């Protein structure tokens, strides 16, 4: 997505902003500069929807992912884990706000290859209904990771009074398809939608990146009204993700900004409400994998993303 957040030009994919990063962590303010300020303060340490993304181009095959999932146990939960499925708070600062969380892929997709390979219209062209996603070398599946983080986020956001909906909760045999994932957020009239992922790039490629929708007006897709608020949402998520997890923006896409704009993802193209994707790390790199398989780190990831959503809803999103 591209935005028109306050005070700076929209980010371009795979290109970094060249301005100096001098804001200290204690002086962070919400808004378009958040991600950059936090990144500077931390010190710069260093699959989503099919072809055209880093996860799909470098992730293991569906059969390999399926095999690894069934042969390797998921990592054990940490004592710091947040209990999933906490009941919604009766009141709170986010009362009346609707957040849709989209856990990327589905743990059972590998059993339904014909269904998930079906082509769907994403406005600009046609793409697969869904993909299997990637996994760590030890077999921890992206789909399991995204569902776990989604549960943690739901608990955190409901405690603040938000109404939280998931596009799938391990309650479907496969999918949903990318067009339906977008439709769920649209029909919920969501104030914010976040699609959760973990990348499947090459070893040595590390860090997270937030994917923003570009301006698209083709067929069933028209993102022009959401690029601004989506940029603000993504920027706030990026900044809070760095602050809470200590992870650095991707060292292989986004030019160190942690933001990438794309026009080829159906989940973004077909959205009519503010929406971003986040690739929380690279499952195919051993150092990132050690984080992604840690329950304590996944709780931090959920907190950082949720804090970004809260910041958005109390800033730009409060005017909706």
ZIKAWO-V980430 format. One record per helix or strand. SS is the DSSP state (~ for helix, > for strand). FROM is the first residue (numbers start at 0). TO is the last residue. If there is no record, write none. Layout:
SS;FROM;TO  SS;FROM;TO
This chain:
~;24;26  ~;33;41  ~;53;57  ~;61;70  >;97;102  ~;108;110  ~;112;115  >;118;120  >;125;127  >;134;134  >;140;140  ~;141;158  >;162;165  ~;177;186  >;191;198  >;207;212  >;216;217  >;220;221  ~;226;244  >;248;248  ~;253;255  >;258;261  ~;265;268  >;274;281  ~;285;291  ~;294;312  ~;315;318
